[in-house]
């Protein structure tokens, strides 16, 4: 592994441990030449996922695009960056564990909305308004009413358990 500081190809591994819930290995290394330390990660090379958009176009799955969409939806809420990373990691892991290598953008959007609904209702409505392309206030209000009804049903069901 090339040293990020001096470019030397000689380094030694000081520590290895699982990362990303066991889907990667984190290695702490020390350069033999300059003695500086740096971290590397090993991941299993996966077949790329292809996202099929509503218009039929196909793009490679872009994790960062998903993070950016969630960050926008969660702006000015109490949802932490770690929570967003967890949501994205779970969605990505779920998609990669399946047998399909072409995934519809609708499936990804539904997974995001399912996750956001339980995390933050405001972020959920924000994401839903863009994802479902709300055209008017009535559609927006219908989504909020559905969310409120589901929230009430969930609280009633949790009390009866």
SEBA-115703 format. One record per residue (C-alpha): residue number from 1; residue in one letter; chain; x, y, z. Coordinates in steps of 0.1 Angstrom, whole numbers, padded with zeros to 4 digits. Example, Ala and Ser with C-alpha at 12.3 -4.5 7.8 and 13.67 -1.06 7.14 Angstrom:
<atoms>
<atom><resi>1</resi><resn>a</resn><chain>A</chain><px>0123</px><py>-0045</py><pz>0078</pz></atom>
<atom><resi>2</resi><resn>s</resn><chain>A</chain><px>0137</px><py>-0011</py><pz>0071</pz></atom>
</atoms>
This chain:
<atoms>
<atom><resi>1</resi><resn>x</resn><chain>A</chain><px>0000</px><py>0000</py><pz>0000</pz></atom>
<atom><resi>2</resi><resn>x</resn><chain>A</chain><px>0015</px><py>0034</py><pz>-0011</pz></atom>
<atom><resi>3</resi><resn>x</resn><chain>A</chain><px>0021</px><py>0058</py><pz>0018</pz></atom>
<atom><resi>4</resi><resn>x</resn><chain>A</chain><px>-0002</px><py>0089</py><pz>0015</pz></atom>
<atom><resi>5</resi><resn>x</resn><chain>A</chain><px>0026</px><py>0111</py><pz>0029</pz></atom>
<atom><resi>6</resi><resn>x</resn><chain>A</chain><px>0058</px><py>0101</py><pz>0011</pz></atom>
<atom><resi>7</resi><resn>x</resn><chain>A</chain><px>0046</px><py>0077</py><pz>-0016</pz></atom>
<atom><resi>8</resi><resn>x</resn><chain>A</chain><px>0067</px><py>0048</py><pz>-0004</pz></atom>
<atom><resi>9</resi><resn>x</resn><chain>A</chain><px>0053</px><py>0013</py><pz>-0012</pz></atom>
<atom><resi>10</resi><resn>x</resn><chain>A</chain><px>0066</px><py>-0002</py><pz>0021</pz></atom>
<atom><resi>11</resi><resn>x</resn><chain>A</chain><px>0042</px><py>-0001</py><pz>0051</pz></atom>
<atom><resi>12</resi><resn>x</resn><chain>A</chain><px>0033</px><py>-0024</py><pz>0079</pz></atom>
<atom><resi>13</resi><resn>x</resn><chain>A</chain><px>-0002</px><py>-0032</py><pz>0093</pz></atom>
<atom><resi>14</resi><resn>x</resn><chain>A</chain><px>-0004</px><py>-0022</py><pz>0130</pz></atom>
<atom><resi>15</resi><resn>x</resn><chain>A</chain><px>-0041</px><py>-0030</py><pz>0136</pz></atom>
<atom><resi>16</resi><resn>x</resn><chain>A</chain><px>-0070</px><py>-0046</py><pz>0116</pz></atom>
<atom><resi>17</resi><resn>x</resn><chain>A</chain><px>-0106</px><py>-0046</py><pz>0126</pz></atom>
<atom><resi>18</resi><resn>x</resn><chain>A</chain><px>-0140</px><py>-0051</py><pz>0110</pz></atom>
<atom><resi>19</resi><resn>x</resn><chain>A</chain><px>-0157</px><py>-0020</py><pz>0097</pz></atom>
<atom><resi>20</resi><resn>x</resn><chain>A</chain><px>-0191</px><py>-0011</py><pz>0082</pz></atom>
<atom><resi>21</resi><resn>x</resn><chain>A</chain><px>-0208</px><py>-0039</py><pz>0102</pz></atom>
<atom><resi>22</resi><resn>x</resn><chain>A</chain><px>-0184</px><py>-0066</py><pz>0089</pz></atom>
<atom><resi>23</resi><resn>x</resn><chain>A</chain><px>-0186</px><py>-0056</py><pz>0052</pz></atom>
<atom><resi>24</resi><resn>x</resn><chain>A</chain><px>-0151</px><py>-0040</py><pz>0052</pz></atom>
<atom><resi>25</resi><resn>x</resn><chain>A</chain><px>-0118</px><py>-0043</py><pz>0071</pz></atom>
<atom><resi>26</resi><resn>x</resn><chain>A</chain><px>-0101</px><py>-0012</py><pz>0085</pz></atom>
<atom><resi>27</resi><resn>x</resn><chain>A</chain><px>-0064</px><py>-0014</py><pz>0087</pz></atom>
<atom><resi>28</resi><resn>x</resn><chain>A</chain><px>-0041</px><py>0010</py><pz>0106</pz></atom>
<atom><resi>29</resi><resn>x</resn><chain>A</chain><px>-0007</px><py>0012</py><pz>0088</pz></atom>
<atom><resi>30</resi><resn>x</resn><chain>A</chain><px>0027</px><py>0027</py><pz>0094</pz></atom>
<atom><resi>31</resi><resn>x</resn><chain>A</chain><px>0050</px><py>0037</py><pz>0066</pz></atom>
<atom><resi>32</resi><resn>x</resn><chain>A</chain><px>0085</px><py>0021</py><pz>0069</pz></atom>
<atom><resi>33</resi><resn>x</resn><chain>A</chain><px>0102</px><py>0051</py><pz>0053</pz></atom>
<atom><resi>34</resi><resn>x</resn><chain>A</chain><px>0086</px><py>0082</py><pz>0070</pz></atom>
<atom><resi>35</resi><resn>x</resn><chain>A</chain><px>0071</px><py>0065</py><pz>0101</pz></atom>
<atom><resi>36</resi><resn>x</resn><chain>A</chain><px>0037</px><py>0083</py><pz>0096</pz></atom>
<atom><resi>37</resi><resn>x</resn><chain>A</chain><px>0005</px><py>0064</py><pz>0101</pz></atom>
<atom><resi>38</resi><resn>x</resn><chain>A</chain><px>-0026</px><py>0062</py><pz>0079</pz></atom>
<atom><resi>39</resi><resn>x</resn><chain>A</chain><px>-0058</px><py>0042</py><pz>0076</pz></atom>
<atom><resi>40</resi><resn>x</resn><chain>A</chain><px>-0069</px><py>0020</py><pz>0047</pz></atom>
<atom><resi>41</resi><resn>x</resn><chain>A</chain><px>-0101</px><py>0001</py><pz>0041</pz></atom>
<atom><resi>42</resi><resn>x</resn><chain>A</chain><px>-0107</px><py>-0032</py><pz>0022</pz></atom>
<atom><resi>43</resi><resn>x</resn><chain>A</chain><px>-0141</px><py>-0039</py><pz>0008</pz></atom>
<atom><resi>44</resi><resn>x</resn><chain>A</chain><px>-0155</px><py>-0068</py><pz>-0012</pz></atom>
<atom><resi>45</resi><resn>x</resn><chain>A</chain><px>-0158</px><py>-0058</py><pz>-0048</pz></atom>
<atom><resi>46</resi><resn>x</resn><chain>A</chain><px>-0195</px><py>-0059</py><pz>-0057</pz></atom>
<atom><resi>47</resi><resn>x</resn><chain>A</chain><px>-0212</px><py>-0060</py><pz>-0090</pz></atom>
<atom><resi>48</resi><resn>x</resn><chain>A</chain><px>-0225</px><py>-0025</py><pz>-0097</pz></atom>
<atom><resi>49</resi><resn>x</resn><chain>A</chain><px>-0261</px><py>-0018</py><pz>-0091</pz></atom>
<atom><resi>50</resi><resn>x</resn><chain>A</chain><px>-0280</px><py>-0002</py><pz>-0120</pz></atom>
<atom><resi>51</resi><resn>x</resn><chain>A</chain><px>-0309</px><py>0022</py><pz>-0112</pz></atom>
<atom><resi>52</resi><resn>x</resn><chain>A</chain><px>-0337</px><py>0022</py><pz>-0137</pz></atom>
<atom><resi>53</resi><resn>x</resn><chain>A</chain><px>-0354</px><py>0057</py><pz>-0136</pz></atom>
<atom><resi>54</resi><resn>x</resn><chain>A</chain><px>-0390</px><py>0065</py><pz>-0142</pz></atom>
<atom><resi>55</resi><resn>x</resn><chain>A</chain><px>-0382</px><py>0075</py><pz>-0178</pz></atom>
<atom><resi>56</resi><resn>x</resn><chain>A</chain><px>-0364</px><py>0042</py><pz>-0185</pz></atom>
<atom><resi>57</resi><resn>x</resn><chain>A</chain><px>-0328</px><py>0057</py><pz>-0183</pz></atom>
<atom><resi>58</resi><resn>x</resn><chain>A</chain><px>-0303</px><py>0036</py><pz>-0165</pz></atom>
<atom><resi>59</resi><resn>x</resn><chain>A</chain><px>-0276</px><py>0050</py><pz>-0141</pz></atom>
<atom><resi>60</resi><resn>x</resn><chain>A</chain><px>-0251</px><py>0034</py><pz>-0118</pz></atom>
<atom><resi>61</resi><resn>x</resn><chain>A</chain><px>-0263</px><py>0035</py><pz>-0081</pz></atom>
<atom><resi>62</resi><resn>x</resn><chain>A</chain><px>-0247</px><py>0065</py><pz>-0065</pz></atom>
<atom><resi>63</resi><resn>x</resn><chain>A</chain><px>-0246</px><py>0063</py><pz>-0027</pz></atom>
<atom><resi>64</resi><resn>x</resn><chain>A</chain><px>-0236</px><py>0099</py><pz>-0024</pz></atom>
<atom><resi>65</resi><resn>x</resn><chain>A</chain><px>-0267</px><py>0110</py><pz>-0044</pz></atom>
<atom><resi>66</resi><resn>x</resn><chain>A</chain><px>-0288</px><py>0092</py><pz>-0018</pz></atom>
<atom><resi>67</resi><resn>x</resn><chain>A</chain><px>-0269</px><py>0108</py><pz>0011</pz></atom>
<atom><resi>68</resi><resn>x</resn><chain>A</chain><px>-0274</px><py>0143</py><pz>-0005</pz></atom>
<atom><resi>69</resi><resn>x</resn><chain>A</chain><px>-0311</px><py>0137</py><pz>-0009</pz></atom>
<atom><resi>70</resi><resn>x</resn><chain>A</chain><px>-0315</px><py>0126</py><pz>0027</pz></atom>
<atom><resi>71</resi><resn>x</resn><chain>A</chain><px>-0294</px><py>0156</py><pz>0039</pz></atom>
<atom><resi>72</resi><resn>x</resn><chain>A</chain><px>-0317</px><py>0180</py><pz>0020</pz></atom>
<atom><resi>73</resi><resn>x</resn><chain>A</chain><px>-0349</px><py>0163</py><pz>0034</pz></atom>
<atom><resi>74</resi><resn>x</resn><chain>A</chain><px>-0334</px><py>0164</py><pz>0070</pz></atom>
<atom><resi>75</resi><resn>x</resn><chain>A</chain><px>-0322</px><py>0200</py><pz>0068</pz></atom>
<atom><resi>76</resi><resn>x</resn><chain>A</chain><px>-0331</px><py>0219</py><pz>0100</pz></atom>
<atom><resi>77</resi><resn>x</resn><chain>A</chain><px>-0344</px><py>0188</py><pz>0117</pz></atom>
<atom><resi>78</resi><resn>x</resn><chain>A</chain><px>-0329</px><py>0168</py><pz>0146</pz></atom>
<atom><resi>79</resi><resn>x</resn><chain>A</chain><px>-0318</px><py>0139</py><pz>0123</pz></atom>
<atom><resi>80</resi><resn>x</resn><chain>A</chain><px>-0280</px><py>0134</py><pz>0128</pz></atom>
<atom><resi>81</resi><resn>x</resn><chain>A</chain><px>-0256</px><py>0127</py><pz>0100</pz></atom>
<atom><resi>82</resi><resn>x</resn><chain>A</chain><px>-0249</px><py>0093</py><pz>0116</pz></atom>
<atom><resi>83</resi><resn>x</resn><chain>A</chain><px>-0286</px><py>0085</py><pz>0113</pz></atom>
<atom><resi>84</resi><resn>x</resn><chain>A</chain><px>-0286</px><py>0094</py><pz>0076</pz></atom>
<atom><resi>85</resi><resn>x</resn><chain>A</chain><px>-0254</px><py>0073</py><pz>0071</pz></atom>
<atom><resi>86</resi><resn>x</resn><chain>A</chain><px>-0271</px><py>0043</py><pz>0089</pz></atom>
<atom><resi>87</resi><resn>x</resn><chain>A</chain><px>-0303</px><py>0047</py><pz>0067</pz></atom>
<atom><resi>88</resi><resn>x</resn><chain>A</chain><px>-0281</px><py>0048</py><pz>0035</pz></atom>
<atom><resi>89</resi><resn>x</resn><chain>A</chain><px>-0260</px><py>0018</py><pz>0046</pz></atom>
<atom><resi>90</resi><resn>x</resn><chain>A</chain><px>-0291</px><py>-0003</py><pz>0054</pz></atom>
<atom><resi>91</resi><resn>x</resn><chain>A</chain><px>-0307</px><py>0005</py><pz>0020</pz></atom>
<atom><resi>92</resi><resn>x</resn><chain>A</chain><px>-0275</px><py>-0001</py><pz>0002</pz></atom>
<atom><resi>93</resi><resn>x</resn><chain>A</chain><px>-0269</px><py>-0034</py><pz>0020</pz></atom>
<atom><resi>94</resi><resn>x</resn><chain>A</chain><px>-0305</px><py>-0045</py><pz>0013</pz></atom>
<atom><resi>95</resi><resn>x</resn><chain>A</chain><px>-0301</px><py>-0037</py><pz>-0024</pz></atom>
<atom><resi>96</resi><resn>x</resn><chain>A</chain><px>-0267</px><py>-0054</py><pz>-0027</pz></atom>
<atom><resi>97</resi><resn>x</resn><chain>A</chain><px>-0280</px><py>-0086</py><pz>-0009</pz></atom>
<atom><resi>98</resi><resn>x</resn><chain>A</chain><px>-0307</px><py>-0091</py><pz>-0035</pz></atom>
<atom><resi>99</resi><resn>x</resn><chain>A</chain><px>-0303</px><py>-0110</py><pz>-0067</pz></atom>
<atom><resi>100</resi><resn>x</resn><chain>A</chain><px>-0314</px><py>-0082</py><pz>-0089</pz></atom>
<atom><resi>101</resi><resn>x</resn><chain>A</chain><px>-0287</px><py>-0059</py><pz>-0103</pz></atom>
<atom><resi>102</resi><resn>x</resn><chain>A</chain><px>-0312</px><py>-0035</py><pz>-0119</pz></atom>
<atom><resi>103</resi><resn>x</resn><chain>A</chain><px>-0333</px><py>-0017</py><pz>-0093</pz></atom>
<atom><resi>104</resi><resn>x</resn><chain>A</chain><px>-0361</px><py>0007</py><pz>-0100</pz></atom>
<atom><resi>105</resi><resn>x</resn><chain>A</chain><px>-0357</px><py>0042</py><pz>-0086</pz></atom>
<atom><resi>106</resi><resn>x</resn><chain>A</chain><px>-0393</px><py>0038</py><pz>-0072</pz></atom>
<atom><resi>107</resi><resn>x</resn><chain>A</chain><px>-0380</px><py>0009</py><pz>-0049</pz></atom>
<atom><resi>108</resi><resn>x</resn><chain>A</chain><px>-0352</px><py>0030</py><pz>-0036</pz></atom>
<atom><resi>109</resi><resn>x</resn><chain>A</chain><px>-0376</px><py>0060</py><pz>-0030</pz></atom>
<atom><resi>110</resi><resn>x</resn><chain>A</chain><px>-0400</px><py>0037</py><pz>-0011</pz></atom>
<atom><resi>111</resi><resn>x</resn><chain>A</chain><px>-0372</px><py>0024</py><pz>0011</pz></atom>
<atom><resi>112</resi><resn>x</resn><chain>A</chain><px>-0361</px><py>0059</py><pz>0019</pz></atom>
<atom><resi>113</resi><resn>x</resn><chain>A</chain><px>-0396</px><py>0070</py><pz>0028</pz></atom>
<atom><resi>114</resi><resn>x</resn><chain>A</chain><px>-0401</px><py>0039</py><pz>0050</pz></atom>
<atom><resi>115</resi><resn>x</resn><chain>A</chain><px>-0370</px><py>0048</py><pz>0069</pz></atom>
<atom><resi>116</resi><resn>x</resn><chain>A</chain><px>-0377</px><py>0085</py><pz>0072</pz></atom>
<atom><resi>117</resi><resn>x</resn><chain>A</chain><px>-0413</px><py>0079</py><pz>0083</pz></atom>
<atom><resi>118</resi><resn>x</resn><chain>A</chain><px>-0400</px><py>0063</py><pz>0115</pz></atom>
<atom><resi>119</resi><resn>x</resn><chain>A</chain><px>-0372</px><py>0088</py><pz>0120</pz></atom>
<atom><resi>120</resi><resn>x</resn><chain>A</chain><px>-0387</px><py>0122</py><pz>0114</pz></atom>
<atom><resi>121</resi><resn>x</resn><chain>A</chain><px>-0421</px><py>0131</py><pz>0100</pz></atom>
<atom><resi>122</resi><resn>x</resn><chain>A</chain><px>-0410</px><py>0165</py><pz>0087</pz></atom>
<atom><resi>123</resi><resn>x</resn><chain>A</chain><px>-0381</px><py>0149</py><pz>0067</pz></atom>
<atom><resi>124</resi><resn>x</resn><chain>A</chain><px>-0405</px><py>0123</py><pz>0055</pz></atom>
<atom><resi>125</resi><resn>x</resn><chain>A</chain><px>-0430</px><py>0148</py><pz>0041</pz></atom>
<atom><resi>126</resi><resn>x</resn><chain>A</chain><px>-0402</px><py>0169</py><pz>0025</pz></atom>
<atom><resi>127</resi><resn>x</resn><chain>A</chain><px>-0388</px><py>0138</py><pz>0008</pz></atom>
<atom><resi>128</resi><resn>x</resn><chain>A</chain><px>-0422</px><py>0126</py><pz>-0003</pz></atom>
<atom><resi>129</resi><resn>x</resn><chain>A</chain><px>-0431</px><py>0160</py><pz>-0017</pz></atom>
<atom><resi>130</resi><resn>x</resn><chain>A</chain><px>-0401</px><py>0158</py><pz>-0041</pz></atom>
<atom><resi>131</resi><resn>x</resn><chain>A</chain><px>-0402</px><py>0121</py><pz>-0047</pz></atom>
<atom><resi>132</resi><resn>x</resn><chain>A</chain><px>-0439</px><py>0119</py><pz>-0054</pz></atom>
<atom><resi>133</resi><resn>x</resn><chain>A</chain><px>-0439</px><py>0152</py><pz>-0073</pz></atom>
<atom><resi>134</resi><resn>x</resn><chain>A</chain><px>-0467</px><py>0169</py><pz>-0053</pz></atom>
<atom><resi>135</resi><resn>x</resn><chain>A</chain><px>-0483</px><py>0193</py><pz>-0078</pz></atom>
<atom><resi>136</resi><resn>x</resn><chain>A</chain><px>-0507</px><py>0211</py><pz>-0054</pz></atom>
<atom><resi>137</resi><resn>x</resn><chain>A</chain><px>-0515</px><py>0218</py><pz>-0017</pz></atom>
<atom><resi>138</resi><resn>x</resn><chain>A</chain><px>-0543</px><py>0192</py><pz>-0017</pz></atom>
<atom><resi>139</resi><resn>x</resn><chain>A</chain><px>-0519</px><py>0163</py><pz>-0025</pz></atom>
<atom><resi>140</resi><resn>x</resn><chain>A</chain><px>-0495</px><py>0176</py><pz>0002</pz></atom>
<atom><resi>141</resi><resn>x</resn><chain>A</chain><px>-0523</px><py>0177</py><pz>0028</pz></atom>
<atom><resi>142</resi><resn>x</resn><chain>A</chain><px>-0535</px><py>0142</py><pz>0018</pz></atom>
<atom><resi>143</resi><resn>x</resn><chain>A</chain><px>-0500</px><py>0129</py><pz>0025</pz></atom>
<atom><resi>144</resi><resn>x</resn><chain>A</chain><px>-0498</px><py>0147</py><pz>0059</pz></atom>
<atom><resi>145</resi><resn>x</resn><chain>A</chain><px>-0533</px><py>0133</py><pz>0068</pz></atom>
<atom><resi>146</resi><resn>x</resn><chain>A</chain><px>-0521</px><py>0098</py><pz>0059</pz></atom>
<atom><resi>147</resi><resn>x</resn><chain>A</chain><px>-0490</px><py>0102</py><pz>0080</pz></atom>
<atom><resi>148</resi><resn>x</resn><chain>A</chain><px>-0510</px><py>0115</py><pz>0110</pz></atom>
<atom><resi>149</resi><resn>x</resn><chain>A</chain><px>-0535</px><py>0086</py><pz>0107</pz></atom>
<atom><resi>150</resi><resn>x</resn><chain>A</chain><px>-0506</px><py>0061</py><pz>0106</pz></atom>
<atom><resi>151</resi><resn>x</resn><chain>A</chain><px>-0489</px><py>0077</py><pz>0136</pz></atom>
<atom><resi>152</resi><resn>x</resn><chain>A</chain><px>-0521</px><py>0076</py><pz>0156</pz></atom>
<atom><resi>153</resi><resn>x</resn><chain>A</chain><px>-0527</px><py>0039</py><pz>0146</pz></atom>
<atom><resi>154</resi><resn>x</resn><chain>A</chain><px>-0491</px><py>0031</py><pz>0156</pz></atom>
<atom><resi>155</resi><resn>x</resn><chain>A</chain><px>-0495</px><py>0047</py><pz>0190</pz></atom>
<atom><resi>156</resi><resn>x</resn><chain>A</chain><px>-0528</px><py>0029</py><pz>0196</pz></atom>
<atom><resi>157</resi><resn>x</resn><chain>A</chain><px>-0513</px><py>-0004</py><pz>0186</pz></atom>
<atom><resi>158</resi><resn>x</resn><chain>A</chain><px>-0482</px><py>0001</py><pz>0208</pz></atom>
<atom><resi>159</resi><resn>x</resn><chain>A</chain><px>-0504</px><py>0009</py><pz>0238</pz></atom>
<atom><resi>160</resi><resn>x</resn><chain>A</chain><px>-0525</px><py>-0023</py><pz>0234</pz></atom>
<atom><resi>161</resi><resn>x</resn><chain>A</chain><px>-0494</px><py>-0045</py><pz>0234</pz></atom>
</atoms>
